[in-house]
Every structure is written in structure tokens, then in C-alpha cells.
């Protein structure tokens, strides 16, 4: 039903698709929090998200959603009546925003994947290494129901600073039971 265009700087915009002609029209966002980019919600701009993926949310009548890093620099702040965590979900129909994680001592989420098509209702997130913080250097699954439920899967052990090819880019299997990711296995090693 929708096309999402991500403009440079992580500024997503939602368009409706006309099924016969494939014409695109900006989708007005009625429940949208103001986008950080300054784009007009009436022209389809939604809350800014980094490294997002899209899914259907079974906890909201299979609504189309996009989930990504909180990219407006409000993590740990109250916005629209909710405390903003590092992982944010936006409903594409109207721009409604849901914080999926608690920002308290949370490391920063890096990449998000919703390729677990046979396990709807979860997204998989790899977190940056931030020693002492919750989820530091981990891969977790986060539930889309807003409960902030998390399942931990693995530690990545990858040092990715300045090395794009070393970034983990965790992706789950279709059933969500297995996760594959890249690692140079050089984080926390004694002889590398």
C-alpha cells in the first residue's frame, strides 16, 4: 500500500500507491509527531528513523510499520506522552509513533531487521558496543506490542569503528530462531 522514501540524513517520507497506474501521492500523517527534518507531516514525512526495516504489526491488525533507530536526538526525553528509547516504531497509515525500548542505560541500536517473516511481531536489533550499558554489543529481538519485551540472542564481538565491512548487520532466519551476522571477532579478545 505504501512506498517509503528515505531522504539523505534519515528523513523518511510515506507515499500511497495507486494500484493501477502505480502513481505515488504523499500520504498525510494525521497522528504524526513532528519529524525532526522539518518535513511537513501533511506531505507524508514521519518521525526520523535510522537503519530501519518494515514489517506488519500483528498487535495492531497487521498495520504496516517501519522500525528504526531513534534519530531525532530525543532518546531519554518525553515526546508525545512517551519516554523515547533507542528503538522507535512508526505506523505508516497515520504516522503514530511508539517507543519500543526503555532508554535507561540502553546502548545505541545499530541495524534493524524484520526479515523474520514467519515470526511476526518481533524485530531483530544489533546494538553498538558501549561497555556497561544494557544490550552493549548484543543482538536482541524486540516485541512490536509496545511492552518493551526483549529476547537476547548473542554477543557480536565485532569492533566496527571505522570499518563498514566489520559492522554486524544481524539478520534473522525466516522463523526467527537463528541469526546470522558479520564479525571480525576482535572485540574483547586478548590476542587479535
PyMOL CGO cylinders between C-alpha atoms (Angstrom):
from pymol import cmd
from pymol.cgo import CYLINDER

trace = [
    CYLINDER, 0.00, 0.00, 0.00, 2.91, 2.33, 0.65, 0.3, 1, 1, 1, 1, 1, 1,
    CYLINDER, 2.91, 2.33, 0.65, 6.29, 3.39, -0.62, 0.3, 1, 1, 1, 1, 1, 1,
    CYLINDER, 6.29, 3.39, -0.62, 8.74, 4.83, 1.89, 0.3, 1, 1, 1, 1, 1, 1,
    CYLINDER, 8.74, 4.83, 1.89, 11.45, 7.10, 0.55, 0.3, 1, 1, 1, 1, 1, 1,
    CYLINDER, 11.45, 7.10, 0.55, 14.40, 7.77, 2.83, 0.3, 1, 1, 1, 1, 1, 1,
    CYLINDER, 14.40, 7.77, 2.83, 15.95, 11.11, 2.02, 0.3, 1, 1, 1, 1, 1, 1,
    CYLINDER, 15.95, 11.11, 2.02, 19.59, 11.85, 2.82, 0.3, 1, 1, 1, 1, 1, 1,
    CYLINDER, 19.59, 11.85, 2.82, 20.02, 12.29, 6.56, 0.3, 1, 1, 1, 1, 1, 1,
    CYLINDER, 20.02, 12.29, 6.56, 17.45, 9.62, 7.58, 0.3, 1, 1, 1, 1, 1, 1,
    CYLINDER, 17.45, 9.62, 7.58, 14.30, 11.59, 6.75, 0.3, 1, 1, 1, 1, 1, 1,
    CYLINDER, 14.30, 11.59, 6.75, 11.57, 9.08, 5.75, 0.3, 1, 1, 1, 1, 1, 1,
    CYLINDER, 11.57, 9.08, 5.75, 8.51, 10.05, 3.75, 0.3, 1, 1, 1, 1, 1, 1,
    CYLINDER, 8.51, 10.05, 3.75, 5.47, 7.85, 3.04, 0.3, 1, 1, 1, 1, 1, 1,
    CYLINDER, 5.47, 7.85, 3.04, 3.60, 7.74, -0.27, 0.3, 1, 1, 1, 1, 1, 1,
    CYLINDER, 3.60, 7.74, -0.27, 0.35, 5.99, -1.20, 0.3, 1, 1, 1, 1, 1, 1,
    CYLINDER, 0.35, 5.99, -1.20, 0.50, 3.79, -4.31, 0.3, 1, 1, 1, 1, 1, 1,
    CYLINDER, 0.50, 3.79, -4.31, -2.31, 3.97, -6.87, 0.3, 1, 1, 1, 1, 1, 1,
    CYLINDER, -2.31, 3.97, -6.87, -2.61, 0.24, -7.78, 0.3, 1, 1, 1, 1, 1, 1,
    CYLINDER, -2.61, 0.24, -7.78, -3.45, 0.61, -11.49, 0.3, 1, 1, 1, 1, 1, 1,
    CYLINDER, -3.45, 0.61, -11.49, -1.13, 3.42, -12.54, 0.3, 1, 1, 1, 1, 1, 1,
    CYLINDER, -1.13, 3.42, -12.54, 1.47, 2.99, -9.76, 0.3, 1, 1, 1, 1, 1, 1,
    CYLINDER, 1.47, 2.99, -9.76, 1.31, 6.76, -9.26, 0.3, 1, 1, 1, 1, 1, 1,
    CYLINDER, 1.31, 6.76, -9.26, 2.66, 7.95, -5.92, 0.3, 1, 1, 1, 1, 1, 1,
    CYLINDER, 2.66, 7.95, -5.92, 0.95, 10.54, -3.73, 0.3, 1, 1, 1, 1, 1, 1,
    CYLINDER, 0.95, 10.54, -3.73, 2.28, 11.83, -0.39, 0.3, 1, 1, 1, 1, 1, 1,
    CYLINDER, 2.28, 11.83, -0.39, 0.30, 10.23, 2.46, 0.3, 1, 1, 1, 1, 1, 1,
    CYLINDER, 0.30, 10.23, 2.46, -0.91, 12.84, 5.01, 0.3, 1, 1, 1, 1, 1, 1,
    CYLINDER, -0.91, 12.84, 5.01, 0.13, 11.86, 8.54, 0.3, 1, 1, 1, 1, 1, 1,
    CYLINDER, 0.13, 11.86, 8.54, -2.66, 12.65, 10.98, 0.3, 1, 1, 1, 1, 1, 1,
    CYLINDER, -2.66, 12.65, 10.98, -1.16, 11.22, 14.20, 0.3, 1, 1, 1, 1, 1, 1,
    CYLINDER, -1.16, 11.22, 14.20, 2.42, 12.14, 13.42, 0.3, 1, 1, 1, 1, 1, 1,
    CYLINDER, 2.42, 12.14, 13.42, 4.85, 13.64, 15.86, 0.3, 1, 1, 1, 1, 1, 1,
    CYLINDER, 4.85, 13.64, 15.86, 6.68, 16.42, 14.07, 0.3, 1, 1, 1, 1, 1, 1,
    CYLINDER, 6.68, 16.42, 14.07, 9.55, 15.00, 12.01, 0.3, 1, 1, 1, 1, 1, 1,
    CYLINDER, 9.55, 15.00, 12.01, 12.98, 16.23, 13.07, 0.3, 1, 1, 1, 1, 1, 1,
    CYLINDER, 12.98, 16.23, 13.07, 13.84, 17.06, 9.49, 0.3, 1, 1, 1, 1, 1, 1,
    CYLINDER, 13.84, 17.06, 9.49, 11.23, 19.75, 9.44, 0.3, 1, 1, 1, 1, 1, 1,
    CYLINDER, 11.23, 19.75, 9.44, 9.28, 17.98, 6.70, 0.3, 1, 1, 1, 1, 1, 1,
    CYLINDER, 9.28, 17.98, 6.70, 5.55, 18.53, 6.79, 0.3, 1, 1, 1, 1, 1, 1,
    CYLINDER, 5.55, 18.53, 6.79, 3.52, 15.52, 8.10, 0.3, 1, 1, 1, 1, 1, 1,
    CYLINDER, 3.52, 15.52, 8.10, 0.73, 16.58, 5.73, 0.3, 1, 1, 1, 1, 1, 1,
    CYLINDER, 0.73, 16.58, 5.73, 3.20, 15.80, 2.90, 0.3, 1, 1, 1, 1, 1, 1,
    CYLINDER, 3.20, 15.80, 2.90, 3.97, 12.31, 4.25, 0.3, 1, 1, 1, 1, 1, 1,
    CYLINDER, 3.97, 12.31, 4.25, 7.02, 12.99, 6.40, 0.3, 1, 1, 1, 1, 1, 1,
    CYLINDER, 7.02, 12.99, 6.40, 7.29, 10.82, 9.52, 0.3, 1, 1, 1, 1, 1, 1,
    CYLINDER, 7.29, 10.82, 9.52, 9.49, 10.70, 12.61, 0.3, 1, 1, 1, 1, 1, 1,
    CYLINDER, 9.49, 10.70, 12.61, 13.15, 10.34, 11.58, 0.3, 1, 1, 1, 1, 1, 1,
    CYLINDER, 13.15, 10.34, 11.58, 14.49, 6.78, 11.85, 0.3, 1, 1, 1, 1, 1, 1,
    CYLINDER, 14.49, 6.78, 11.85, 17.97, 5.40, 11.21, 0.3, 1, 1, 1, 1, 1, 1,
    CYLINDER, 17.97, 5.40, 11.21, 18.73, 1.99, 9.64, 0.3, 1, 1, 1, 1, 1, 1,
    CYLINDER, 18.73, 1.99, 9.64, 15.03, 0.99, 9.56, 0.3, 1, 1, 1, 1, 1, 1,
    CYLINDER, 15.03, 0.99, 9.56, 13.15, -2.03, 8.27, 0.3, 1, 1, 1, 1, 1, 1,
    CYLINDER, 13.15, -2.03, 8.27, 9.45, -2.51, 7.59, 0.3, 1, 1, 1, 1, 1, 1,
    CYLINDER, 9.45, -2.51, 7.59, 7.03, -5.14, 8.91, 0.3, 1, 1, 1, 1, 1, 1,
    CYLINDER, 7.03, -5.14, 8.91, 3.40, -5.92, 9.58, 0.3, 1, 1, 1, 1, 1, 1,
    CYLINDER, 3.40, -5.92, 9.58, 2.38, -5.45, 13.21, 0.3, 1, 1, 1, 1, 1, 1,
    CYLINDER, 2.38, -5.45, 13.21, 0.13, -8.35, 14.34, 0.3, 1, 1, 1, 1, 1, 1,
    CYLINDER, 0.13, -8.35, 14.34, -0.62, -6.46, 17.57, 0.3, 1, 1, 1, 1, 1, 1,
    CYLINDER, -0.62, -6.46, 17.57, -2.26, -3.68, 15.53, 0.3, 1, 1, 1, 1, 1, 1,
    CYLINDER, -2.26, -3.68, 15.53, -4.38, -5.53, 12.91, 0.3, 1, 1, 1, 1, 1, 1,
    CYLINDER, -4.38, -5.53, 12.91, -1.32, -6.18, 10.69, 0.3, 1, 1, 1, 1, 1, 1,
    CYLINDER, -1.32, -6.18, 10.69, -0.74, -2.48, 10.09, 0.3, 1, 1, 1, 1, 1, 1,
    CYLINDER, -0.74, -2.48, 10.09, 2.33, -1.63, 8.02, 0.3, 1, 1, 1, 1, 1, 1,
    CYLINDER, 2.33, -1.63, 8.02, 5.06, -0.22, 10.26, 0.3, 1, 1, 1, 1, 1, 1,
    CYLINDER, 5.06, -0.22, 10.26, 8.65, 0.91, 9.96, 0.3, 1, 1, 1, 1, 1, 1,
    CYLINDER, 8.65, 0.91, 9.96, 11.07, 0.37, 12.86, 0.3, 1, 1, 1, 1, 1, 1,
    CYLINDER, 11.07, 0.37, 12.86, 14.44, 2.04, 13.30, 0.3, 1, 1, 1, 1, 1, 1,
    CYLINDER, 14.44, 2.04, 13.30, 16.86, 3.94, 15.48, 0.3, 1, 1, 1, 1, 1, 1,
    CYLINDER, 16.86, 3.94, 15.48, 15.54, 7.00, 17.25, 0.3, 1, 1, 1, 1, 1, 1,
    CYLINDER, 15.54, 7.00, 17.25, 17.16, 9.58, 15.01, 0.3, 1, 1, 1, 1, 1, 1,
    CYLINDER, 17.16, 9.58, 15.01, 15.72, 12.84, 16.34, 0.3, 1, 1, 1, 1, 1, 1,
    CYLINDER, 15.72, 12.84, 16.34, 18.03, 13.02, 19.38, 0.3, 1, 1, 1, 1, 1, 1,
    CYLINDER, 18.03, 13.02, 19.38, 15.10, 12.68, 21.79, 0.3, 1, 1, 1, 1, 1, 1,
    CYLINDER, 15.10, 12.68, 21.79, 16.29, 9.38, 23.31, 0.3, 1, 1, 1, 1, 1, 1,
    CYLINDER, 16.29, 9.38, 23.31, 15.66, 9.61, 27.05, 0.3, 1, 1, 1, 1, 1, 1,
    CYLINDER, 15.66, 9.61, 27.05, 13.21, 12.52, 26.63, 0.3, 1, 1, 1, 1, 1, 1,
    CYLINDER, 13.21, 12.52, 26.63, 9.43, 12.63, 26.86, 0.3, 1, 1, 1, 1, 1, 1,
    CYLINDER, 9.43, 12.63, 26.86, 7.85, 13.27, 23.47, 0.3, 1, 1, 1, 1, 1, 1,
    CYLINDER, 7.85, 13.27, 23.47, 4.15, 13.00, 22.73, 0.3, 1, 1, 1, 1, 1, 1,
    CYLINDER, 4.15, 13.00, 22.73, 3.47, 11.49, 26.16, 0.3, 1, 1, 1, 1, 1, 1,
    CYLINDER, 3.47, 11.49, 26.16, 6.06, 8.70, 25.95, 0.3, 1, 1, 1, 1, 1, 1,
    CYLINDER, 6.06, 8.70, 25.95, 9.65, 8.22, 27.02, 0.3, 1, 1, 1, 1, 1, 1,
    CYLINDER, 9.65, 8.22, 27.02, 11.70, 7.76, 23.85, 0.3, 1, 1, 1, 1, 1, 1,
    CYLINDER, 11.70, 7.76, 23.85, 14.02, 4.76, 23.76, 0.3, 1, 1, 1, 1, 1, 1,
    CYLINDER, 14.02, 4.76, 23.76, 16.62, 3.91, 21.15, 0.3, 1, 1, 1, 1, 1, 1,
    CYLINDER, 16.62, 3.91, 21.15, 14.22, 1.83, 19.01, 0.3, 1, 1, 1, 1, 1, 1,
    CYLINDER, 14.22, 1.83, 19.01, 11.13, 3.51, 17.51, 0.3, 1, 1, 1, 1, 1, 1,
    CYLINDER, 11.13, 3.51, 17.51, 8.17, 2.15, 15.51, 0.3, 1, 1, 1, 1, 1, 1,
    CYLINDER, 8.17, 2.15, 15.51, 6.06, 4.35, 13.20, 0.3, 1, 1, 1, 1, 1, 1,
    CYLINDER, 6.06, 4.35, 13.20, 2.71, 3.20, 11.78, 0.3, 1, 1, 1, 1, 1, 1,
    CYLINDER, 2.71, 3.20, 11.78, 2.63, 4.05, 8.07, 0.3, 1, 1, 1, 1, 1, 1,
    CYLINDER, 2.63, 4.05, 8.07, -1.12, 4.68, 7.90, 0.3, 1, 1, 1, 1, 1, 1,
    CYLINDER, -1.12, 4.68, 7.90, -1.03, 7.76, 10.12, 0.3, 1, 1, 1, 1, 1, 1,
    CYLINDER, -1.03, 7.76, 10.12, 2.50, 8.29, 11.47, 0.3, 1, 1, 1, 1, 1, 1,
    CYLINDER, 2.50, 8.29, 11.47, 1.71, 7.16, 15.04, 0.3, 1, 1, 1, 1, 1, 1,
    CYLINDER, 1.71, 7.16, 15.04, 4.97, 6.71, 16.95, 0.3, 1, 1, 1, 1, 1, 1,
    CYLINDER, 4.97, 6.71, 16.95, 5.69, 4.01, 19.57, 0.3, 1, 1, 1, 1, 1, 1,
    CYLINDER, 5.69, 4.01, 19.57, 8.90, 3.75, 21.56, 0.3, 1, 1, 1, 1, 1, 1,
    CYLINDER, 8.90, 3.75, 21.56, 9.80, 0.05, 21.72, 0.3, 1, 1, 1, 1, 1, 1,
    CYLINDER, 9.80, 0.05, 21.72, 12.65, 0.18, 24.25, 0.3, 1, 1, 1, 1, 1, 1,
    CYLINDER, 12.65, 0.18, 24.25, 13.41, 1.74, 27.61, 0.3, 1, 1, 1, 1, 1, 1,
    CYLINDER, 13.41, 1.74, 27.61, 16.25, 4.27, 27.22, 0.3, 1, 1, 1, 1, 1, 1,
    CYLINDER, 16.25, 4.27, 27.22, 17.56, 3.69, 30.76, 0.3, 1, 1, 1, 1, 1, 1,
    CYLINDER, 17.56, 3.69, 30.76, 21.20, 2.64, 30.39, 0.3, 1, 1, 1, 1, 1, 1,
    CYLINDER, 21.20, 2.64, 30.39, 20.46, 1.38, 26.84, 0.3, 1, 1, 1, 1, 1, 1,
    CYLINDER, 20.46, 1.38, 26.84, 23.31, 1.08, 24.35, 0.3, 1, 1, 1, 1, 1, 1,
    CYLINDER, 23.31, 1.08, 24.35, 22.58, 2.57, 20.93, 0.3, 1, 1, 1, 1, 1, 1,
    CYLINDER, 22.58, 2.57, 20.93, 20.79, 0.32, 18.43, 0.3, 1, 1, 1, 1, 1, 1,
    CYLINDER, 20.79, 0.32, 18.43, 22.63, -0.08, 15.16, 0.3, 1, 1, 1, 1, 1, 1,
    CYLINDER, 22.63, -0.08, 15.16, 20.82, -2.10, 12.47, 0.3, 1, 1, 1, 1, 1, 1,
    CYLINDER, 20.82, -2.10, 12.47, 17.24, -3.37, 12.50, 0.3, 1, 1, 1, 1, 1, 1,
    CYLINDER, 17.24, -3.37, 12.50, 15.89, -6.37, 10.60, 0.3, 1, 1, 1, 1, 1, 1,
    CYLINDER, 15.89, -6.37, 10.60, 12.33, -7.66, 10.23, 0.3, 1, 1, 1, 1, 1, 1,
    CYLINDER, 12.33, -7.66, 10.23, 13.19, -10.48, 7.82, 0.3, 1, 1, 1, 1, 1, 1,
    CYLINDER, 13.19, -10.48, 7.82, 11.70, -12.99, 10.32, 0.3, 1, 1, 1, 1, 1, 1,
    CYLINDER, 11.70, -12.99, 10.32, 8.54, -13.24, 8.20, 0.3, 1, 1, 1, 1, 1, 1,
    CYLINDER, 8.54, -13.24, 8.20, 7.36, -16.48, 9.84, 0.3, 1, 1, 1, 1, 1, 1,
    CYLINDER, 7.36, -16.48, 9.84, 7.70, -14.93, 13.31, 0.3, 1, 1, 1, 1, 1, 1,
    CYLINDER, 7.70, -14.93, 13.31, 5.66, -11.74, 13.07, 0.3, 1, 1, 1, 1, 1, 1,
    CYLINDER, 5.66, -11.74, 13.07, 5.57, -9.26, 15.90, 0.3, 1, 1, 1, 1, 1, 1,
    CYLINDER, 5.57, -9.26, 15.90, 9.33, -9.03, 16.51, 0.3, 1, 1, 1, 1, 1, 1,
    CYLINDER, 9.33, -9.03, 16.51, 12.26, -7.12, 15.03, 0.3, 1, 1, 1, 1, 1, 1,
    CYLINDER, 12.26, -7.12, 15.03, 15.91, -8.02, 15.45, 0.3, 1, 1, 1, 1, 1, 1,
    CYLINDER, 15.91, -8.02, 15.45, 18.39, -5.38, 16.53, 0.3, 1, 1, 1, 1, 1, 1,
    CYLINDER, 18.39, -5.38, 16.53, 22.15, -5.35, 16.82, 0.3, 1, 1, 1, 1, 1, 1,
    CYLINDER, 22.15, -5.35, 16.82, 23.49, -2.86, 19.35, 0.3, 1, 1, 1, 1, 1, 1,
    CYLINDER, 23.49, -2.86, 19.35, 26.74, -0.90, 19.31, 0.3, 1, 1, 1, 1, 1, 1,
    CYLINDER, 26.74, -0.90, 19.31, 29.45, -1.77, 21.83, 0.3, 1, 1, 1, 1, 1, 1,
    CYLINDER, 29.45, -1.77, 21.83, 29.07, 0.54, 24.84, 0.3, 1, 1, 1, 1, 1, 1,
    CYLINDER, 29.07, 0.54, 24.84, 30.64, -1.22, 27.86, 0.3, 1, 1, 1, 1, 1, 1,
    CYLINDER, 30.64, -1.22, 27.86, 28.46, -1.12, 30.96, 0.3, 1, 1, 1, 1, 1, 1,
    CYLINDER, 28.46, -1.12, 30.96, 25.25, -0.40, 29.05, 0.3, 1, 1, 1, 1, 1, 1,
    CYLINDER, 25.25, -0.40, 29.05, 22.30, -2.75, 28.55, 0.3, 1, 1, 1, 1, 1, 1,
    CYLINDER, 22.30, -2.75, 28.55, 22.46, -4.65, 25.23, 0.3, 1, 1, 1, 1, 1, 1,
    CYLINDER, 22.46, -4.65, 25.23, 26.03, -3.48, 24.56, 0.3, 1, 1, 1, 1, 1, 1,
    CYLINDER, 26.03, -3.48, 24.56, 27.41, -5.44, 21.56, 0.3, 1, 1, 1, 1, 1, 1,
    CYLINDER, 27.41, -5.44, 21.56, 24.37, -7.76, 21.60, 0.3, 1, 1, 1, 1, 1, 1,
    CYLINDER, 24.37, -7.76, 21.60, 21.79, -8.99, 19.14, 0.3, 1, 1, 1, 1, 1, 1,
    CYLINDER, 21.79, -8.99, 19.14, 18.26, -8.98, 20.55, 0.3, 1, 1, 1, 1, 1, 1,
    CYLINDER, 18.26, -8.98, 20.55, 14.68, -9.40, 19.36, 0.3, 1, 1, 1, 1, 1, 1,
    CYLINDER, 14.68, -9.40, 19.36, 12.22, -6.68, 20.44, 0.3, 1, 1, 1, 1, 1, 1,
    CYLINDER, 12.22, -6.68, 20.44, 8.45, -7.21, 20.52, 0.3, 1, 1, 1, 1, 1, 1,
    CYLINDER, 8.45, -7.21, 20.52, 6.30, -4.79, 18.48, 0.3, 1, 1, 1, 1, 1, 1,
    CYLINDER, 6.30, -4.79, 18.48, 3.46, -4.59, 21.03, 0.3, 1, 1, 1, 1, 1, 1,
    CYLINDER, 3.46, -4.59, 21.03, 4.99, -1.68, 22.95, 0.3, 1, 1, 1, 1, 1, 1,
    CYLINDER, 4.99, -1.68, 22.95, 5.64, -3.86, 26.05, 0.3, 1, 1, 1, 1, 1, 1,
    CYLINDER, 5.64, -3.86, 26.05, 9.42, -3.37, 25.70, 0.3, 1, 1, 1, 1, 1, 1,
    CYLINDER, 9.42, -3.37, 25.70, 9.82, -7.17, 25.85, 0.3, 1, 1, 1, 1, 1, 1,
    CYLINDER, 9.82, -7.17, 25.85, 13.24, -8.28, 24.64, 0.3, 1, 1, 1, 1, 1, 1,
    CYLINDER, 13.24, -8.28, 24.64, 14.82, -11.66, 23.87, 0.3, 1, 1, 1, 1, 1, 1,
    CYLINDER, 14.82, -11.66, 23.87, 18.61, -11.80, 23.91, 0.3, 1, 1, 1, 1, 1, 1,
    CYLINDER, 18.61, -11.80, 23.91, 20.34, -13.91, 21.24, 0.3, 1, 1, 1, 1, 1, 1,
    CYLINDER, 20.34, -13.91, 21.24, 24.10, -13.34, 21.06, 0.3, 1, 1, 1, 1, 1, 1,
    CYLINDER, 24.10, -13.34, 21.06, 27.14, -11.15, 21.64, 0.3, 1, 1, 1, 1, 1, 1,
    CYLINDER, 27.14, -11.15, 21.64, 28.71, -9.95, 18.39, 0.3, 1, 1, 1, 1, 1, 1,
    CYLINDER, 28.71, -9.95, 18.39, 32.35, -9.44, 19.41, 0.3, 1, 1, 1, 1, 1, 1,
    CYLINDER, 32.35, -9.44, 19.41, 32.99, -7.16, 16.45, 0.3, 1, 1, 1, 1, 1, 1,
    CYLINDER, 32.99, -7.16, 16.45, 35.00, -3.96, 16.54, 0.3, 1, 1, 1, 1, 1, 1,
    CYLINDER, 35.00, -3.96, 16.54, 33.39, -1.88, 13.81, 0.3, 1, 1, 1, 1, 1, 1,
    CYLINDER, 33.39, -1.88, 13.81, 34.62, 1.66, 14.40, 0.3, 1, 1, 1, 1, 1, 1,
    CYLINDER, 34.62, 1.66, 14.40, 35.89, 2.98, 11.07, 0.3, 1, 1, 1, 1, 1, 1,
    CYLINDER, 35.89, 2.98, 11.07, 35.27, -0.39, 9.39, 0.3, 1, 1, 1, 1, 1, 1,
    CYLINDER, 35.27, -0.39, 9.39, 31.96, -0.65, 7.50, 0.3, 1, 1, 1, 1, 1, 1,
    CYLINDER, 31.96, -0.65, 7.50, 32.69, -4.26, 6.49, 0.3, 1, 1, 1, 1, 1, 1,
    CYLINDER, 32.69, -4.26, 6.49, 33.05, -5.11, 10.20, 0.3, 1, 1, 1, 1, 1, 1,
    CYLINDER, 33.05, -5.11, 10.20, 29.56, -3.85, 11.08, 0.3, 1, 1, 1, 1, 1, 1,
    CYLINDER, 29.56, -3.85, 11.08, 27.41, -6.79, 12.12, 0.3, 1, 1, 1, 1, 1, 1,
    CYLINDER, 27.41, -6.79, 12.12, 24.17, -6.25, 10.13, 0.3, 1, 1, 1, 1, 1, 1,
    CYLINDER, 24.17, -6.25, 10.13, 22.36, -9.02, 12.03, 0.3, 1, 1, 1, 1, 1, 1,
    CYLINDER, 22.36, -9.02, 12.03, 19.58, -10.78, 10.07, 0.3, 1, 1, 1, 1, 1, 1,
    CYLINDER, 19.58, -10.78, 10.07, 17.28, -13.47, 11.47, 0.3, 1, 1, 1, 1, 1, 1,
    CYLINDER, 17.28, -13.47, 11.47, 16.11, -16.60, 9.68, 0.3, 1, 1, 1, 1, 1, 1,
    CYLINDER, 16.11, -16.60, 9.68, 12.51, -16.57, 8.43, 0.3, 1, 1, 1, 1, 1, 1,
    CYLINDER, 12.51, -16.57, 8.43, 11.34, -18.37, 11.60, 0.3, 1, 1, 1, 1, 1, 1,
    CYLINDER, 11.34, -18.37, 11.60, 13.37, -16.03, 13.84, 0.3, 1, 1, 1, 1, 1, 1,
    CYLINDER, 13.37, -16.03, 13.84, 15.13, -18.91, 15.61, 0.3, 1, 1, 1, 1, 1, 1,
    CYLINDER, 15.13, -18.91, 15.61, 18.58, -18.24, 14.17, 0.3, 1, 1, 1, 1, 1, 1,
    CYLINDER, 18.58, -18.24, 14.17, 20.54, -15.07, 13.44, 0.3, 1, 1, 1, 1, 1, 1,
    CYLINDER, 20.54, -15.07, 13.44, 23.47, -14.53, 11.11, 0.3, 1, 1, 1, 1, 1, 1,
    CYLINDER, 23.47, -14.53, 11.11, 25.80, -11.56, 11.37, 0.3, 1, 1, 1, 1, 1, 1,
    CYLINDER, 25.80, -11.56, 11.37, 29.25, -10.36, 10.42, 0.3, 1, 1, 1, 1, 1, 1,
    CYLINDER, 29.25, -10.36, 10.42, 32.02, -10.17, 13.00, 0.3, 1, 1, 1, 1, 1, 1,
    CYLINDER, 32.02, -10.17, 13.00, 35.78, -9.71, 12.94, 0.3, 1, 1, 1, 1, 1, 1,
    CYLINDER, 35.78, -9.71, 12.94, 35.67, -11.27, 16.43, 0.3, 1, 1, 1, 1, 1, 1,
    CYLINDER, 35.67, -11.27, 16.43, 38.21, -8.71, 17.65, 0.3, 1, 1, 1, 1, 1, 1,
    CYLINDER, 38.21, -8.71, 17.65, 36.20, -7.09, 20.45, 0.3, 1, 1, 1, 1, 1, 1,
    CYLINDER, 36.20, -7.09, 20.45, 37.22, -8.33, 23.91, 0.3, 1, 1, 1, 1, 1, 1,
    CYLINDER, 37.22, -8.33, 23.91, 39.96, -10.57, 22.51, 0.3, 1, 1, 1, 1, 1, 1,
    CYLINDER, 39.96, -10.57, 22.51, 43.36, -10.83, 24.16, 0.3, 1, 1, 1, 1, 1, 1,
    CYLINDER, 43.36, -10.83, 24.16, 45.44, -11.55, 21.01, 0.3, 1, 1, 1, 1, 1, 1,
    CYLINDER, 45.44, -11.55, 21.01, 43.89, -10.19, 17.81, 0.3, 1, 1, 1, 1, 1, 1,
]
cmd.load_cgo(trace, "trace")
